[in-house]
Amino acid sequence: MKSPYNVLVVDDEESILRLLKRELDSAERILHTAENAHRARQLLAKTRYDIIILDIRLPDADGMELYTEFKATQQDVEFILITGHGDIDSAVEAMRLGVYDYITKPFKLDRMELVLDRAYQRVSLHRENRGLRHTHESATRKTNLIGRSTPIKEINYLIEKLTPSEVPVLITGESGAGKDVVAHAIHSRSKRSDQPLIIKNCAMLHREMVRSELFGHRKGAFTGAAEAHEGLVSVAHKGTLFLDEIGDLPDDVQASLLRLLETKTYRRMGETEERRADVRFLFATNRDLGKAVEEGTFNEALYHRINVFNIHIPRLCKRKEDIPLLVEHFLTLLSQGQQKPAMSERTLQRLLSYDWPGNVRELRNVLERALILSENGVITDKTLPREVVRSGDEPKDDAPPMSLQNMEKEHIARVLSIYEGNRLKAAQVLGIGRKTLYRKIEKYGIEDV
């Protein structure tokens, strides 16, 4: 179920406020009322609104002037004017300046409700478009980690258990291991899956502008701040904010982030008013934050606050049984709807023998290169980087070299195990026909999985 949107009605007629509150407040929308501009300013300091309904005539302010004031400080908010017949010309002028719509007194409730819902649709569209500038892809579909290794099964189990929860999650693992994929999977299963997933790598933030990037600033807050700016926290409103490489966040900003996590409030640079944040937080790092705390380079309180739920992704070389599935996934993805290339068994063995210091990201890059160099729809050793090819030629440890027959038997058994006995799938990955696979299973006495 989608979370309700917030509406603020500012009108000096108590009967209208009571009517709108009684008839329009619902599970889909939360309606707050203010009898004057002073009260409206107080409510805006505490709550973020999606739609503001303004009476054009108020006892302590002009509705048009109030619209200009609120428009300058509120982002992704639509305004609706309530006006008498004598003020219609002013309302039409207001629409030219950006007001969504106007309604004349006396008005019908069904007309007001229709305008409200349409205004919120526009608010949602603005936020979605703005959010997409900060995220790599839409996360509205469920995302699965590719692999059948025990660690991947455990991670998928943890992600499923997180579905009803909103606790912060710290995703750890080496660079390229797939921390962003885990973040997408968590978000796609969460109650906020219909809202944006905003992604930011803290290591890429300009050190002098980190606070502004995260929390925003008002116009004139510092030299060069010619316009007001909404930070990532505001962009992620009602959605999820994924901060990668959180260990690179400056000390002073770490303290501000801690306060946000504990109070759900923050301030834009140059402002004294508190703003509320309705955001789910995910964090990731390839650093040992526990050690960073001991060394005094990371805020201890923040570490304990973000480490409520930890998901660790092991190196790819520790879960090599995932490689055939990852190869199939990436080749399908990179083929872009064209015929997926085949891979020789020998080439797959090269990939299985390599240690992948760059983890899953390196595997994808290698396959992308191999796809470009492939000929006649086949990926061979010639398409692989030298270090990958050499790794398959180097004997491991002091164990005696295995015979070709034993190597083939072991590899076929491993692939069958990965695909849970699915012989058609195994034959496709091995690059041989089903009949050939059946003969080899019988020849080597490989037991059914």
N, C-alpha and C positions, 0 to 999 in steps of 0.2 A: 504493500500500500504506500502511495506517495505521501510524503510529509505535507501538512497543511501550509498554505501560504498566509502571510501576515498582511492585514489591511488596517490602516489608520484613517479614521474619519474625524475631520476637524470641522465642527459646526456649532454655532452658539444656541441653536434650538434644541433644548433637552428632549423634546418629544421625538424629533428626528433621530437623535442619537439612540434613544431607547428602542425605537422601531427597527432601525438597522441592526442593532446589536441582537435583538430578539429574533429577527427573521433571517438574517444573513450569516450569523455566526454558526459554523457547522464543523463537521469532521474534515471538510476540504479547505476551510479557511478560518483563521482566527481573526476576529474583528475587535480592535481597540478604539476607544473614543476619546476625544479631547474637546472641551468646550471653548477653548481659545488658543491663541498662538503660543502663549507661555507654556501651557500644559503640553502642547504638541512637541515643543522643543525638549521638554523633560522626557517624554516617551521615546523620542528619536535618539536620545543619548543612551538609552538602555536597550532598545530593541531595533533590529533591522527589519524594515518593512519592504514589501514587494509592491504595494499599491498605496497611494495616499489620496484620499478624497478630501478636497478643500472647498469650503464655502467661500464664495468670492467676497463676501462681506463679513468681517469678524470684528468684535468689539475692540480688540487691541492690535489689529494689523489689517492691512489690505491683502486680500487673497492672492492677487497677482504678485505683489512684492514677496509674499511668503513663498509662493511657488518658485520664484527666482532664487531665494535664499536656500530653500531645501534642495533645489535642483543642483546647486553648486556643491553640496556636501554629500548627496546621496547618489550612488551609482546603481544602474540597473533597477530603477524605480519608475513606474508609470503613474502619472497624475490624472485625476478626474476632477473636474470642477462642478460644484453645485451652484446654480445661479437662478435668479429670478428673471422674468421676461425683460426687465429693463436693463439687464446686464449682458444680454446675448451678444451684442457687438464686441464687448470685452472678452467674452468666452471664445468667440471665433478668432479673435486676434491671438488669444492664448494658444489655441491649437496650432496656429501658424508658427508660434515660438516653441512648440514641442509638447504641449499638453495632449494626452492621448484622446480624451473626449470630454464633453460637458453634458450635464443633465439639468433640465429646468424644473423648478418647483411649480406645482406639485408633481412628483414623479411616481412611476409604477415600479414596484419591487422587482418584477420579472425583467424589466428593462435594465435596472441597476445590476441585477445578478448577471445578466448576459454581458454587459459592458465589463464587469469585474473579471469574469472568466476569460474574455478575449484579451483584456489588458495583461492578465497573468501569462497567457500564452506568449505574448510578445516579450515579457520579462524573461521567461524561460528560454526563448530563442536567442535573445541577446546574451544571456549567460552561457548558453551552450556554445555559441560562436566564439565568445571570448575564451572560454575554457579550452576549446580545441586548439587554440594557439599555443597552449602550454603542455599539451599531451601528445604522445606519439600516435595514438590510435584510439578508436572508440572502444570502450570496455563494457558495452552493454551486453555482450554475449559472455557465456561462461568460458573461462580460460582454464585449460588443463596443462599441467607440466608434462612434457613428453618423457616417457620412460617407465620401465617396470622394475627398476632396482628397488631394494628395500628402502633406501633413503627417500626416493621419490614417492613411494607408496606412503611412507610416514608423513611426508610434507603435505601430500594431497589430503590425508586424513586430518591433519591439524587445520588445514584451510577450511575443510568442511565443518569442523567443530567451531570455527570462528564465525560462522555465518550469522548467528543471532547476536553476536557481541559487537561492541563498539570500542573495545580497549585498544590502546596504541600497540603496534606490532613492530618489533625490531628484527629486520631480516639481515642476516650476516652471511658472509661467504666471500671468496676471492672475486676479483674483477672478472666479469664475463661469465660468471657461474649461472646467472639467470635470476638475479634478485628482482629485476623489473617485471619478469614474468610472474613471479610469486605475488608481487604487489597487484598486478592486473587480476590474478586469480582471486585474491582476497576481495578486491573491490567488486568484481563481477558477481560474487556470491553474497555480497552484503545488502543491507536494506537500502543502501544508497546507490545501487547499481544503475538506476535511471538518471543519476546525476554525474557531472564530470569527474574524472580522475585527473587531477593536476599533478604533473611530474616536474620536479626541479632538482638538478644536481647541485648541491651546495658548493662543490669545488669549482663550479663554473660561475658562481656569483662574484661580481666585482666587490672586493673587500670593503670599499668605502660606501657601497650602496646596498649592502646586504639587508640592513634594517628596512630601508625603503622598499626593496624587492619583496620582502616578506609581509610587512605590515602596512605599506603605503605611506604617503605623505600629503599634507595639504599644500596648496599653492603658497609659495614664499617661505616654506619651512627651512630652506637652506639655499645657498647661492646656486642659481641655475634651475631651481624648482619653479618654472614658469607656469606650470599647470598642476592641478591636483592629480594624484596617482593612487589607484587602488592596488594594494599588494596581493600576493598570492593567497593569503588567508581569506581575503574578500572574494577573490575569483573562485575559490573552492567552496564558497558558501553552500551548505547542504550536501556537498559532495565529499570527496576524499583528497587529501593533500599528501603526496608521497615525496618525502625529502630524502634523496639519495646522498650518500657520502656525508652523513650528518656529522661525522667527526671533524669535518673541515669548517664547521660553523664557528665564527669568532666568539671569544669568551663573553663579551657583553651581550651579544645576541642570544647566546645560549640561555642567559638569565631571563631574558624577555620571553623566550620560547617556553621556558619552564613555567613562568607566570601564566602564560596563555593556556597551557595544558591543565594547570591547577584551577584557574578561575573561569576559563572559557571567555575571557575578555582581553582586549588589547587596545593600544592607542596608535593611531597613525602619527608619524613624525610631525611635530609642530602643533599637535592637538592635545587638549587636556581631557576631552570627553572620552569615556570608555565605550568601546564597541563590543558587542557580543559576537562570538564566533560559533557557528554551528558547522563544525568540520570534524571529519574522521581523519586521524593521523596515522600514516605508515612511515617508517624510517628504515634506512639501509646503510650499511658500512662494510668496507673490507678491512677496517682496522680493528684492533683489539681495544675496545673502549674501556674494558676493565683495567687494562694496563695504562691507558691514557689517564684514567682517574687517579691511579697510583702516582703517576708522574706529574699530576697537577695540570694537565693540558685539556681536560674535559670535566665539565661540571658534574660532580658526583650525584647531586640531587636530580639533575636532568637525566643522567644515566639510569638511575633507578626508576624514574618516571616513564621513560620510553621503553625500558626493558621489561615491561609487564608480561609480554608474551614474545618469546624469541623463536624464530625459525631459522635454522642453519642449513645452508646448501653446501654439501661437500664438493670437492673438486671433481671434475669429470673423470680424471684418471682413477678415482676411487669408486666409480660406478660405470665401468666400461660396458656393462651389459645394456646400458641405455643408448649406446652409440648407434647400433643398427636402426633403432626407431627414430632417433634424431636425424640420421642420414635420410631416411625415407621422408620425414616431415619437411626437412629443409629443401630437398630436391623437388618435392611437390610444390612447395611455396615459391621457390626460385624459378621454377619452370614457367610460372605465370600462365597457366592454362594450356601450355604446349605439351607435347609428348615428353613425359618424364624420362630422363636418360637412364640407361642400365648401368650397373657397376659390377665389375668382375669380382669374383670371390677373393682373388689375390689382393686387389685394391682395398676391399673392405678389411682384409686382414692387416694391411698397412695402417689403416685408421685405428684398428683395435690395438695395435702394438705401440702407437704413439702416446706420449704422456700428456699432451694438450695443456701446456702451461697457461695458455690463454682461455682455457675452458670452452664452454659452449660457443662463445662468441668467435673464438678462433676456428672451431669446427665449421661454423657457418661460413666464415670468410674463405676457408680452404675449399669448401664445396662450391661457393660462388665462383671462385677462380677456376675450379675444375670444370664447371659447367661451360664456361667461356671457351676453355681449351679442348673440350671433348670433341670427338670426331665420330660421325656416323651414329650419334646417339649413345655412345658408350664412354664411360669414365674409366680410364686406366691409370696405371702408375705414372705415365708420362704427364698426366695433368696435375699431379700432386707436387707440392714444394719438396725440395731436396731433403729437408730435415725429416719430413714425414716418411719419405721413401727409405731413408737411411735407418730410421728407427726399427723398421721391420727386418732389417738385415743384421742387427746387433743381437747376439745371444744374451739372454737375461740371466743374471746371477751366475752360478757355477754349474747349473744343471746341464746334463748332456743334451745335445741337440735331439729334437724329436723327429721321428721319421715322417715323411710326407703323408703316409697313410694315417698315422696316429694324429697328425695335425688336422687332417681333413675330418677324421672321425670326431675329434674333440670340437672342432668348429661347427660341424653340422649339429651335434648334440646341443651345443650352446645356443645356436640360433633357434632350434626347435623349442628349447626351454624358454627363450625370450618370448616366442610367439605362442606359448602354451600348447604346443603340439599341432598347431595349424600348419599342415604340410604345404598347402597352396601358398600361404604367405611366406613360409620359410624358403620354398623353392624360388619365389620371386626375388627375395633378398639375396639368396645365394647365386642367383643368375643361372640357374639350371632348370630343366623341365621337371614336371612332377614325377614322370616315370623314372627319370635318372635319379631323383631323390629317393624314390621307393627302393630302387636297386641298391643304392648306397646304404640305406638304413638296414636292409636285409644283409648286405655284405658285411657290414661292421657290427651287426647285432645290436643296434641302438634301440634301447627300450622306449616304448611309448611314454610320452610325458603325461 
